[in-house]
Amino acid sequence: MAETKTTAAKTALPKEVFSVEVPNHELLKLAYDSFLANSRGANATTLQRGEVRGGGKKPWKQKGTGRARFGSTRNPIWRGGGVVFGPRGNENYTKKISKTSKRVAIRQALTLANEAGKITVKDIKTTGKTSEVVKFLADNKLDRKVLIVVDEKTPEIIRATNNIQHALLVRATYLNVYHILNADHIVLSTQSVPAIAEWLVGGEA
């Protein structure tokens, strides 16, 4: 088993989660893109020809001007006119990925992070003060993007990490490929390791 030192003893990282085979990155990319797509909101909307204000008067007479025939300045080819085939705010950008594939991708992402030496297994002791977590990160030289994984989010750890810009707190069963691959450091609590193993391996049945 792959092992990582903790403050007290060594916590074994389950080989079936943190040392799996990664034949290629196709599944990782699928899970990564799926996370981004499912986080995307259909916020952009455009007005069609019949919804744009104005344009009730014919801009010029039908014949005799030498110009093309137009009945309204709200024509899509006019500036300020309607938009053809524009977003309407009801688009569905979601990409589906099976639960099994998602868990395999997370195991692969954790394996790559473990091989890169990004994973540390340590418990963060805090009474809810941000300064305590800041000191913990500084003492362990975790000065870039840090993903903190716990088995349960307590009010104290939530309050202590909320205002740290480069730290993200997640529950073990809410891990995803996007956050794992984007993190420069991953801090796992000792209790989160068996929770992750149970979720990714024991929960496949």
TORPA-4810 file (N, C-alpha, C, O; in nm, 3 decimals):
<nodes>
NODE_1_0.083_-0.120_0.000_0.000_0.000_0.000_0.087_0.126_0.000_0.195_0.129_0.059_M
NODE_2_0.037_0.227_-0.067_0.106_0.355_-0.061_0.085_0.416_0.076_-0.025_0.407_0.131_A
NODE_3_0.189_0.480_0.131_0.178_0.535_0.265_0.219_0.681_0.265_0.304_0.723_0.188_E
NODE_4_0.155_0.757_0.355_0.185_0.899_0.372_0.199_0.927_0.519_0.117_0.881_0.599_T
NODE_5_0.300_1.001_0.559_0.325_1.030_0.698_0.221_1.128_0.754_0.180_1.221_0.684_K
NODE_6_0.180_1.108_0.877_0.091_1.199_0.947_0.166_1.255_1.067_0.283_1.222_1.087_T
NODE_7_0.101_1.338_1.146_0.165_1.399_1.261_0.201_1.295_1.366_0.302_1.311_1.436_T
NODE_8_0.123_1.191_1.380_0.149_1.092_1.482_0.203_0.963_1.423_0.320_0.930_1.443_A
NODE_9_0.121_0.892_1.350_0.163_0.765_1.292_0.144_0.769_1.142_0.115_0.874_1.084_A
NODE_10_0.160_0.654_1.081_0.140_0.643_0.937_0.001_0.591_0.908_-0.045_0.495_0.970_K
NODE_11_-0.065_0.655_0.814_-0.197_0.610_0.772_-0.184_0.549_0.633_-0.139_0.614_0.539_T
NODE_12_-0.225_0.424_0.623_-0.213_0.354_0.495_-0.323_0.402_0.400_-0.440_0.407_0.437_A
NODE_13_-0.283_0.436_0.278_-0.379_0.474_0.176_-0.417_0.348_0.099_-0.329_0.282_0.044_L
NODE_14_-0.545_0.313_0.094_-0.588_0.189_0.026_-0.540_0.186_-0.119_-0.561_0.279_-0.196_P
NODE_15_-0.477_0.075_-0.153_-0.422_0.062_-0.287_-0.530_0.062_-0.393_-0.507_0.108_-0.505_K
NODE_16_-0.648_0.011_-0.360_-0.756_0.003_-0.458_-0.818_0.139_-0.488_-0.902_0.150_-0.578_E
NODE_17_-0.778_0.242_-0.415_-0.827_0.378_-0.440_-0.715_0.470_-0.486_-0.735_0.550_-0.578_V
NODE_18_-0.599_0.459_-0.423_-0.491_0.555_-0.447_-0.377_0.498_-0.533_-0.278_0.568_-0.556_F
NODE_19_-0.389_0.376_-0.579_-0.284_0.317_-0.664_-0.347_0.228_-0.771_-0.309_0.112_-0.786_S
NODE_20_-0.442_0.282_-0.843_-0.509_0.205_-0.947_-0.441_0.231_-1.081_-0.361_0.323_-1.095_V
NODE_21_-0.474_0.149_-1.178_-0.418_0.165_-1.311_-0.488_0.279_-1.385_-0.611_0.289_-1.382_E
NODE_22_-0.409_0.364_-1.451_-0.464_0.474_-1.530_-0.418_0.453_-1.674_-0.315_0.506_-1.714_V
NODE_23_-0.494_0.375_-1.751_-0.450_0.342_-1.888_-0.441_0.463_-1.979_-0.352_0.471_-2.064_P
NODE_24_-0.531_0.556_-1.963_-0.529_0.681_-2.040_-0.610_0.785_-1.964_-0.661_0.759_-1.855_N
NODE_25_-0.621_0.902_-2.022_-0.689_1.012_-1.953_-0.826_1.042_-2.012_-0.884_1.147_-1.984_H
NODE_26_-0.878_0.952_-2.093_-1.006_0.977_-2.159_-1.121_0.986_-2.058_-1.205_1.076_-2.066_E
NODE_27_-1.125_0.892_-1.964_-1.231_0.893_-1.864_-1.218_1.014_-1.772_-1.318_1.072_-1.731_L
NODE_28_-1.095_1.051_-1.739_-1.072_1.170_-1.655_-1.125_1.295_-1.725_-1.189_1.379_-1.663_L
NODE_29_-1.098_1.307_-1.853_-1.146_1.423_-1.928_-1.298_1.425_-1.935_-1.361_1.530_-1.924_K
NODE_30_-1.358_1.308_-1.953_-1.504_1.299_-1.958_-1.566_1.344_-1.826_-1.663_1.420_-1.826_L
NODE_31_-1.509_1.297_-1.714_-1.560_1.337_-1.583_-1.535_1.484_-1.556_-1.618_1.552_-1.496_A
NODE_32_-1.419_1.535_-1.599_-1.384_1.676_-1.582_-1.482_1.766_-1.658_-1.535_1.862_-1.604_Y
NODE_33_-1.503_1.733_-1.785_-1.595_1.811_-1.868_-1.739_1.800_-1.817_-1.815_1.897_-1.824_D
NODE_34_-1.774_1.683_-1.767_-1.909_1.664_-1.713_-1.934_1.754_-1.594_-2.042_1.811_-1.581_S
NODE_35_-1.835_1.767_-1.506_-1.850_1.855_-1.390_-1.871_1.999_-1.433_-1.959_2.068_-1.381_F
NODE_36_-1.791_2.044_-1.528_-1.803_2.183_-1.575_-1.938_2.206_-1.645_-2.003_2.308_-1.623_L
NODE_37_-1.978_2.111_-1.727_-2.104_2.125_-1.800_-2.223_2.127_-1.706_-2.317_2.205_-1.724_A
NODE_38_-2.220_2.041_-1.604_-2.331_2.034_-1.510_-2.334_2.154_-1.415_-2.435_2.179_-1.350_N
NODE_39_-2.223_2.227_-1.408_-2.219_2.348_-1.325_-2.260_2.472_-1.405_-2.275_2.581_-1.349_S
NODE_40_-2.277_2.455_-1.535_-2.307_2.570_-1.621_-2.455_2.603_-1.617_-2.540_2.515_-1.625_R
NODE_41_-2.485_2.729_-1.604_-2.624_2.775_-1.605_-2.661_2.837_-1.738_-2.576_2.899_-1.804_G
NODE_42_-2.784_2.821_-1.779_-2.831_2.881_-1.905_-2.880_3.023_-1.876_-3.000_3.049_-1.871_A
NODE_43_-2.785_3.113_-1.858_-2.818_3.250_-1.818_-2.833_3.346_-1.936_-2.900_3.449_-1.924_N
NODE_44_-2.773_3.313_-2.050_-2.777_3.403_-2.165_-2.912_3.392_-2.237_-2.959_3.281_-2.265_A
NODE_45_-2.972_3.505_-2.267_-3.097_3.508_-2.344_-3.090_3.619_-2.448_-3.029_3.723_-2.424_T
NODE_46_-3.151_3.597_-2.560_-3.157_3.699_-2.665_-3.302_3.720_-2.708_-3.388_3.636_-2.683_T
NODE_47_-3.327_3.833_-2.771_-3.461_3.868_-2.818_-3.476_3.831_-2.965_-3.388_3.861_-3.046_L
NODE_48_-3.585_3.767_-2.998_-3.614_3.737_-3.137_-3.678_3.859_-3.203_-3.705_3.960_-3.138_Q
NODE_49_-3.700_3.848_-3.331_-3.751_3.961_-3.409_-3.880_4.018_-3.351_-3.897_4.140_-3.344_R
NODE_50_-3.971_3.930_-3.309_-4.099_3.977_-3.258_-4.093_4.032_-3.117_-4.193_4.084_-3.068_G
NODE_51_-3.977_4.021_-3.050_-3.966_4.066_-2.912_-3.890_4.197_-2.897_-3.890_4.257_-2.790_E
NODE_52_-3.823_4.242_-3.007_-3.745_4.366_-3.000_-3.839_4.486_-3.010_-3.932_4.485_-3.091_V
NODE_53_-3.814_4.587_-2.930_-3.899_4.707_-2.932_-3.876_4.788_-3.060_-3.765_4.792_-3.113_R
NODE_54_-3.982_4.852_-3.108_-3.972_4.940_-3.224_-3.993_4.864_-3.354_-4.035_4.749_-3.355_G
NODE_55_-3.962_4.932_-3.463_-3.971_4.869_-3.594_-4.110_4.864_-3.652_-4.135_4.790_-3.747_G
NODE_56_-4.202_4.940_-3.597_-4.339_4.935_-3.648_-4.356_5.006_-3.781_-4.446_4.972_-3.858_G
NODE_57_-4.272_5.104_-3.808_-4.284_5.179_-3.932_-4.192_5.122_-4.039_-4.077_5.087_-4.013_K
NODE_58_-4.244_5.113_-4.159_-4.163_5.066_-4.272_-4.055_5.170_-4.298_-4.087_5.288_-4.314_K
NODE_59_-3.925_5.130_-4.304_-3.817_5.231_-4.314_-3.821_5.315_-4.442_-3.785_5.432_-4.439_P
NODE_60_-3.862_5.257_-4.552_-3.882_5.334_-4.676_-3.983_5.262_-4.763_-4.016_5.146_-4.739_W
NODE_61_-4.029_5.329_-4.863_-4.134_5.270_-4.945_-4.083_5.149_-5.020_-3.963_5.129_-5.037_K
NODE_62_-4.178_5.068_-5.063_-4.144_4.938_-5.121_-4.066_4.951_-5.250_-3.969_4.878_-5.272_Q
NODE_63_-4.105_5.044_-5.338_-4.044_5.055_-5.471_-3.993_5.196_-5.496_-4.035_5.292_-5.431_K
NODE_64_-3.901_5.205_-5.591_-3.858_5.336_-5.638_-3.734_5.391_-5.571_-3.683_5.492_-5.618_G
NODE_65_-3.684_5.332_-5.468_-3.567_5.387_-5.399_-3.437_5.326_-5.449_-3.330_5.383_-5.430_T
NODE_66_-3.446_5.210_-5.512_-3.325_5.141_-5.555_-3.264_5.055_-5.446_-3.167_4.983_-5.468_G
NODE_67_-3.322_5.063_-5.329_-3.271_4.983_-5.218_-3.353_4.856_-5.198_-3.462_4.841_-5.253_R
NODE_68_-3.300_4.767_-5.118_-3.369_4.640_-5.093_-3.497_4.666_-5.016_-3.510_4.766_-4.946_A
NODE_69_-3.592_4.574_-5.029_-3.721_4.589_-4.962_-3.708_4.551_-4.815_-3.656_4.444_-4.782_R
NODE_70_-3.756_4.638_-4.727_-3.758_4.608_-4.584_-3.890_4.655_-4.525_-3.940_4.762_-4.559_F
NODE_71_-3.944_4.575_-4.438_-4.069_4.613_-4.373_-4.049_4.658_-4.230_-4.140_4.717_-4.172_G
NODE_72_-3.930_4.631_-4.172_-3.908_4.667_-4.032_-3.758_4.680_-4.004_-3.677_4.607_-4.061_S
NODE_73_-3.725_4.773_-3.919_-3.585_4.790_-3.879_-3.545_4.685_-3.775_-3.429_4.679_-3.734_T
NODE_74_-3.641_4.603_-3.733_-3.609_4.497_-3.635_-3.571_4.367_-3.706_-3.559_4.261_-3.644_R
NODE_75_-3.553_4.376_-3.838_-3.508_4.261_-3.915_-3.374_4.212_-3.859_-3.288_4.294_-3.826_N
NODE_76_-3.353_4.082_-3.847_-3.228_4.030_-3.789_-3.100_4.079_-3.854_-2.996_4.082_-3.788_P
NODE_77_-3.104_4.118_-3.981_-2.980_4.161_-4.045_-2.950_4.308_-4.019_-2.848_4.360_-4.063_I
NODE_78_-3.040_4.376_-3.948_-3.018_4.515_-3.912_-2.955_4.524_-3.773_-2.978_4.439_-3.687_W
NODE_79_-2.877_4.627_-3.755_-2.822_4.651_-3.622_-2.937_4.689_-3.528_-3.019_4.775_-3.560_R
NODE_80_-2.941_4.625_-3.413_-3.049_4.649_-3.320_-3.170_4.561_-3.346_-3.271_4.571_-3.275_G
NODE_81_-3.161_4.476_-3.447_-3.272_4.387_-3.477_-3.271_4.262_-3.391_-3.189_4.248_-3.300_G
NODE_82_-3.361_4.171_-3.421_-3.369_4.047_-3.346_-3.251_3.955_-3.374_-3.175_3.976_-3.468_G
NODE_83_-3.236_3.855_-3.290_-3.127_3.759_-3.304_-3.185_3.624_-3.349_-3.280_3.573_-3.290_V
NODE_84_-3.125_3.569_-3.453_-3.172_3.441_-3.507_-3.097_3.326_-3.438_-2.974_3.326_-3.432_V
NODE_85_-3.172_3.230_-3.387_-3.115_3.110_-3.325_-3.023_3.142_-3.207_-2.928_3.069_-3.180_F
NODE_86_-3.051_3.251_-3.137_-2.971_3.286_-3.020_-3.015_3.207_-2.899_-3.118_3.140_-2.902_G
NODE_87_-2.938_3.213_-2.790_-2.975_3.141_-2.666_-3.105_3.195_-2.608_-3.130_3.316_-2.613_P
NODE_88_-3.187_3.107_-2.553_-3.318_3.146_-2.502_-3.330_3.127_-2.351_-3.435_3.156_-2.293_R
NODE_89_-3.225_3.077_-2.287_-3.228_3.060_-2.143_-3.284_2.926_-2.097_-3.295_2.902_-1.977_G
NODE_90_-3.318_2.840_-2.191_-3.371_2.708_-2.155_-3.283_2.594_-2.210_-3.329_2.480_-2.223_N
NODE_91_-3.158_2.627_-2.243_-3.068_2.525_-2.296_-3.025_2.427_-2.185_-3.014_2.465_-2.069_E
NODE_92_-3.003_2.306_-2.224_-2.958_2.203_-2.130_-2.816_2.163_-2.167_-2.793_2.098_-2.269_N
NODE_93_-2.719_2.203_-2.083_-2.578_2.177_-2.113_-2.524_2.055_-2.037_-2.405_2.025_-2.048_Y
NODE_94_-2.607_1.986_-1.963_-2.559_1.877_-1.878_-2.502_1.762_-1.962_-2.548_1.734_-2.073_T
NODE_95_-2.402_1.697_-1.905_-2.342_1.578_-1.965_-2.351_1.465_-1.862_-2.300_1.478_-1.751_K
NODE_96_-2.413_1.358_-1.901_-2.433_1.248_-1.807_-2.314_1.152_-1.810_-2.257_1.124_-1.915_K
NODE_97_-2.280_1.103_-1.691_-2.177_1.002_-1.677_-2.224_0.904_-1.571_-2.277_0.947_-1.468_I
NODE_98_-2.209_0.778_-1.592_-2.261_0.679_-1.499_-2.190_0.688_-1.364_-2.078_0.736_-1.354_S
NODE_99_-2.257_0.641_-1.261_-2.201_0.645_-1.125_-2.073_0.563_-1.117_-1.976_0.603_-1.053_K
NODE_100_-2.073_0.448_-1.182_-1.954_0.362_-1.180_-1.836_0.430_-1.249_-1.725_0.428_-1.196_T
NODE_101_-1.860_0.489_-1.365_-1.753_0.558_-1.438_-1.700_0.676_-1.359_-1.580_0.703_-1.359_S
NODE_102_-1.790_0.747_-1.293_-1.750_0.863_-1.213_-1.657_0.820_-1.100_-1.556_0.886_-1.075_K
NODE_103_-1.689_0.710_-1.033_-1.606_0.663_-0.922_-1.471_0.612_-0.972_-1.369_0.631_-0.905_R
NODE_104_-1.470_0.547_-1.086_-1.343_0.503_-1.144_-1.256_0.623_-1.176_-1.136_0.621_-1.149_V
NODE_105_-1.316_0.728_-1.232_-1.242_0.849_-1.267_-1.185_0.916_-1.142_-1.072_0.965_-1.144_A
NODE_106_-1.261_0.918_-1.033_-1.212_0.978_-0.909_-1.095_0.898_-0.854_-0.998_0.955_-0.805_I
NODE_107_-1.103_0.765_-0.861_-0.992_0.682_-0.816_-0.866_0.708_-0.900_-0.755_0.713_-0.848_R
NODE_108_-0.886_0.725_-1.030_-0.773_0.755_-1.117_-0.712_0.891_-1.084_-0.590_0.906_-1.082_Q
NODE_109_-0.797_0.989_-1.058_-0.748_1.123_-1.024_-0.672_1.120_-0.891_-0.568_1.184_-0.879_A
NODE_110_-0.722_1.046_-0.792_-0.653_1.034_-0.663_-0.520_0.960_-0.680_-0.423_0.992_-0.612_L
NODE_111_-0.516_0.864_-0.771_-0.391_0.792_-0.798_-0.287_0.886_-0.856_-0.171_0.883_-0.815_T
NODE_112_-0.326_0.968_-0.953_-0.232_1.063_-1.013_-0.184_1.164_-0.910_-0.066_1.201_-0.909_L
NODE_113_-0.275_1.209_-0.822_-0.236_1.303_-0.718_-0.139_1.239_-0.619_-0.045_1.303_-0.573_A
NODE_114_-0.163_1.112_-0.586_-0.076_1.040_-0.493_0.063_1.019_-0.554_0.164_1.034_-0.486_N
NODE_115_0.066_0.983_-0.682_0.194_0.963_-0.750_0.272_1.094_-0.760_0.396_1.093_-0.760_E
NODE_116_0.201_1.205_-0.768_0.268_1.335_-0.777_0.309_1.389_-0.641_0.369_1.496_-0.632_A
NODE_117_0.275_1.317_-0.534_0.312_1.361_-0.400_0.228_1.476_-0.347_0.273_1.552_-0.262_G
NODE_118_0.107_1.488_-0.399_0.021_1.599_-0.356_-0.059_1.568_-0.230_-0.111_1.660_-0.166_K
NODE_119_-0.070_1.441_-0.193_-0.160_1.402_-0.085_-0.088_1.396_0.049_0.020_1.338_0.062_I
NODE_120_-0.150_1.459_0.149_-0.102_1.455_0.286_-0.216_1.412_0.376_-0.328_1.462_0.362_T
NODE_121_-0.190_1.321_0.468_-0.293_1.276_0.562_-0.263_1.337_0.698_-0.172_1.294_0.768_V
NODE_122_-0.341_1.437_0.733_-0.323_1.505_0.861_-0.457_1.558_0.909_-0.543_1.594_0.829_K
NODE_123_-0.473_1.563_1.040_-0.593_1.619_1.099_-0.569_1.765_1.134_-0.467_1.799_1.193_D
NODE_124_-0.663_1.851_1.097_-0.654_1.993_1.129_-0.732_2.017_1.257_-0.853_1.998_1.263_I
NODE_125_-0.661_2.060_1.360_-0.725_2.091_1.487_-0.760_2.240_1.489_-0.672_2.324_1.476_K
NODE_126_-0.886_2.271_1.505_-0.928_2.410_1.507_-1.049_2.430_1.596_-1.133_2.341_1.610_T
NODE_127_-1.057_2.546_1.655_-1.172_2.583_1.737_-1.267_2.674_1.659_-1.362_2.729_1.714_T
NODE_128_-1.238_2.688_1.531_-1.321_2.774_1.447_-1.252_2.901_1.404_-1.313_2.985_1.337_G
NODE_129_-1.125_2.918_1.442_-1.052_3.039_1.407_-0.977_3.019_1.275_-0.909_2.919_1.255_K
NODE_130_-0.990_3.117_1.188_-0.921_3.111_1.059_-0.771_3.108_1.076_-0.700_3.041_1.001_T
NODE_131_-0.720_3.180_1.177_-0.576_3.189_1.199_-0.515_3.053_1.227_-0.399_3.029_1.193_S
NODE_132_-0.591_2.963_1.288_-0.540_2.830_1.320_-0.516_2.749_1.192_-0.415_2.680_1.180_E
NODE_133_-0.608_2.758_1.099_-0.592_2.685_0.972_-0.483_2.751_0.888_-0.406_2.681_0.822_V
NODE_134_-0.476_2.883_0.890_-0.371_2.954_0.816_-0.233_2.911_0.867_-0.142_2.889_0.788_V
NODE_135_-0.219_2.900_0.999_-0.092_2.856_1.057_-0.062_2.711_1.018_0.053_2.677_0.989_K
NODE_136_-0.164_2.626_1.018_-0.146_2.486_0.979_-0.095_2.477_0.835_-0.002_2.401_0.806_F
NODE_137_-0.155_2.555_0.746_-0.114_2.553_0.606_0.028_2.607_0.589_0.106_2.555_0.509_L
NODE_138_0.060_2.712_0.664_0.193_2.771_0.654_0.299_2.676_0.709_0.407_2.663_0.650_A
NODE_139_0.270_2.611_0.821_0.367_2.519_0.881_0.397_2.401_0.790_0.507_2.347_0.792_D
NODE_140_0.298_2.359_0.711_0.315_2.245_0.622_0.347_2.287_0.479_0.348_2.204_0.388_N
NODE_141_0.373_2.418_0.460_0.412_2.473_0.330_0.307_2.445_0.223_0.338_2.410_0.110_K
NODE_142_0.182_2.461_0.262_0.070_2.444_0.170_0.022_2.583_0.129_-0.080_2.631_0.178_L
NODE_143_0.096_2.647_0.039_0.072_2.787_0.008_-0.001_2.810_-0.123_-0.024_2.925_-0.161_D
NODE_144_-0.039_2.703_-0.192_-0.112_2.721_-0.318_-0.252_2.662_-0.303_-0.304_2.657_-0.191_R
NODE_145_-0.313_2.616_-0.411_-0.449_2.564_-0.403_-0.452_2.437_-0.318_-0.389_2.336_-0.351_K
NODE_146_-0.527_2.444_-0.208_-0.533_2.332_-0.114_-0.675_2.276_-0.109_-0.771_2.351_-0.088_V
NODE_147_-0.688_2.147_-0.128_-0.816_2.079_-0.115_-0.816_2.005_0.018_-0.739_1.911_0.037_L
NODE_148_-0.903_2.047_0.110_-0.912_1.986_0.242_-1.031_1.891_0.243_-1.144_1.933_0.220_I
NODE_149_-1.005_1.764_0.270_-1.110_1.662_0.266_-1.133_1.609_0.408_-1.040_1.565_0.475_V
NODE_150_-1.258_1.614_0.452_-1.295_1.564_0.585_-1.411_1.466_0.571_-1.484_1.467_0.472_V
NODE_151_-1.426_1.382_0.673_-1.537_1.286_0.669_-1.670_1.355_0.698_-1.774_1.316_0.643_D
NODE_152_-1.668_1.456_0.785_-1.787_1.534_0.817_-1.749_1.680_0.833_-1.647_1.712_0.895_E
NODE_153_-1.829_1.769_0.778_-1.805_1.912_0.795_-1.863_1.959_0.928_-1.984_1.955_0.949_K
NODE_154_-1.776_2.002_1.017_-1.822_2.057_1.145_-1.834_2.208_1.134_-1.768_2.268_1.049_T
NODE_155_-1.916_2.270_1.217_-1.927_2.418_1.213_-1.793_2.486_1.233_-1.768_2.593_1.177_P
NODE_156_-1.706_2.425_1.313_-1.576_2.487_1.342_-1.486_2.488_1.218_-1.426_2.591_1.186_E
NODE_157_-1.476_2.374_1.149_-1.389_2.368_1.032_-1.445_2.450_0.916_-1.369_2.506_0.838_I
NODE_158_-1.577_2.457_0.906_-1.638_2.540_0.802_-1.606_2.687_0.827_-1.566_2.759_0.735_I
NODE_159_-1.623_2.731_0.951_-1.597_2.871_0.986_-1.449_2.905_0.970_-1.415_3.016_0.931_R
NODE_160_-1.363_2.811_1.000_-1.219_2.838_0.996_-1.164_2.843_0.854_-1.061_2.906_0.832_A
NODE_161_-1.230_2.779_0.759_-1.177_2.773_0.622_-1.253_2.861_0.523_-1.209_2.879_0.409_T
NODE_162_-1.365_2.916_0.564_-1.450_2.993_0.471_-1.378_3.110_0.407_-1.400_3.139_0.289_N
NODE_163_-1.292_3.179_0.482_-1.230_3.302_0.433_-1.087_3.281_0.383_-1.015_3.379_0.362_N
NODE_164_-1.047_3.158_0.363_-0.914_3.131_0.308_-0.928_3.110_0.159_-0.986_3.011_0.114_I
NODE_165_-0.876_3.203_0.083_-0.901_3.206_-0.062_-0.848_3.083_-0.134_-0.913_3.034_-0.226_Q
NODE_166_-0.731_3.033_-0.094_-0.670_2.923_-0.169_-0.701_2.786_-0.109_-0.640_2.687_-0.148_H
NODE_167_-0.795_2.780_-0.015_-0.833_2.652_0.047_-0.979_2.621_0.018_-1.065_2.708_0.026_A
NODE_168_-1.006_2.495_-0.016_-1.142_2.451_-0.043_-1.172_2.330_0.045_-1.098_2.231_0.043_L
NODE_169_-1.281_2.338_0.120_-1.321_2.229_0.209_-1.430_2.146_0.143_-1.531_2.200_0.099_L
NODE_170_-1.411_2.015_0.137_-1.513_1.926_0.081_-1.529_1.804_0.171_-1.437_1.763_0.240_V
NODE_171_-1.648_1.749_0.167_-1.673_1.624_0.237_-1.623_1.508_0.152_-1.623_1.516_0.030_R
NODE_172_-1.580_1.401_0.216_-1.517_1.289_0.146_-1.604_1.234_0.034_-1.553_1.203_-0.074_A
NODE_173_-1.734_1.222_0.058_-1.823_1.164_-0.043_-1.868_1.264_-0.149_-1.952_1.232_-0.232_T
NODE_174_-1.811_1.385_-0.146_-1.842_1.484_-0.248_-1.718_1.520_-0.330_-1.715_1.623_-0.397_Y
NODE_175_-1.617_1.436_-0.325_-1.499_1.458_-0.407_-1.535_1.449_-0.554_-1.626_1.376_-0.592_L
NODE_176_-1.463_1.524_-0.637_-1.485_1.516_-0.781_-1.353_1.536_-0.853_-1.257_1.591_-0.799_N
NODE_177_-1.349_1.490_-0.977_-1.227_1.494_-1.056_-1.177_1.637_-1.076_-1.056_1.661_-1.073_V
NODE_178_-1.267_1.731_-1.096_-1.230_1.870_-1.122_-1.145_1.927_-1.008_-1.037_1.981_-1.032_Y
NODE_179_-1.194_1.914_-0.885_-1.122_1.971_-0.771_-0.993_1.896_-0.741_-0.894_1.956_-0.699_H
NODE_180_-0.994_1.764_-0.763_-0.872_1.687_-0.737_-0.761_1.726_-0.833_-0.647_1.747_-0.791_I
NODE_181_-0.793_1.734_-0.962_-0.691_1.766_-1.062_-0.642_1.910_-1.052_-0.527_1.938_-1.085_L
NODE_182_-0.728_2.000_-1.007_-0.690_2.141_-0.999_-0.616_2.177_-0.871_-0.560_2.286_-0.861_N
NODE_183_-0.616_2.087_-0.773_-0.552_2.117_-0.645_-0.401_2.096_-0.655_-0.354_2.001_-0.718_A
NODE_184_-0.327_2.186_-0.591_-0.182_2.169_-0.581_-0.146_2.080_-0.462_-0.043_2.012_-0.462_D
NODE_185_-0.232_2.082_-0.359_-0.212_1.999_-0.241_-0.348_1.945_-0.198_-0.450_2.014_-0.209_H
NODE_186_-0.349_1.822_-0.148_-0.472_1.761_-0.096_-0.445_1.714_0.046_-0.357_1.630_0.068_I
NODE_187_-0.520_1.767_0.140_-0.506_1.729_0.281_-0.624_1.641_0.319_-0.739_1.686_0.316_V
NODE_188_-0.597_1.516_0.353_-0.702_1.423_0.394_-0.698_1.406_0.545_-0.591_1.382_0.603_L
NODE_189_-0.812_1.417_0.609_-0.818_1.385_0.751_-0.809_1.233_0.765_-0.844_1.160_0.673_S
NODE_190_-0.763_1.186_0.881_-0.746_1.042_0.900_-0.879_0.967_0.886_-0.882_0.854_0.838_T
NODE_191_-0.988_1.030_0.928_-1.119_0.966_0.920_-1.176_0.968_0.778_-1.263_0.889_0.745_Q
NODE_192_-1.125_1.059_0.695_-1.178_1.068_0.559_-1.126_0.956_0.470_-1.191_0.921_0.371_S
NODE_193_-1.010_0.898_0.504_-0.951_0.793_0.421_-1.041_0.670_0.413_-1.071_0.625_0.303_V
NODE_194_-1.087_0.613_0.527_-1.180_0.499_0.517_-1.314_0.538_0.457_-1.379_0.455_0.393_P
NODE_195_-1.356_0.663_0.477_-1.482_0.708_0.419_-1.474_0.712_0.267_-1.569_0.674_0.198_A
NODE_196_-1.360_0.758_0.215_-1.340_0.761_0.071_-1.335_0.620_0.013_-1.394_0.591_-0.091_I
NODE_197_-1.263_0.532_0.084_-1.253_0.393_0.038_-1.387_0.324_0.036_-1.419_0.251_-0.058_A
NODE_198_-1.467_0.346_0.140_-1.600_0.286_0.146_-1.689_0.337_0.035_-1.766_0.262_-0.025_E
NODE_199_-1.679_0.466_0.007_-1.762_0.528_-0.096_-1.723_0.483_-0.237_-1.809_0.450_-0.318_W
NODE_200_-1.592_0.480_-0.265_-1.546_0.452_-0.400_-1.533_0.303_-0.432_-1.541_0.263_-0.549_L
NODE_201_-1.514_0.221_-0.330_-1.497_0.077_-0.353_-1.612_-0.002_-0.293_-1.675_-0.083_-0.360_V
NODE_202_-1.639_0.023_-0.164_-1.745_-0.052_-0.099_-1.883_-0.018_-0.148_-1.975_-0.099_-0.135_G
NODE_203_-1.900_0.103_-0.205_-2.033_0.145_-0.249_-2.066_0.107_-0.392_-2.168_0.151_-0.445_G
NODE_204_-1.981_0.026_-0.457_-2.006_-0.009_-0.597_-2.111_-0.119_-0.613_-2.168_-0.136_-0.721_E
NODE_205_-2.135_-0.191_-0.508_-2.230_-0.302_-0.520_-2.371_-0.252_-0.544_-2.464_-0.332_-0.557_A
</nodes>
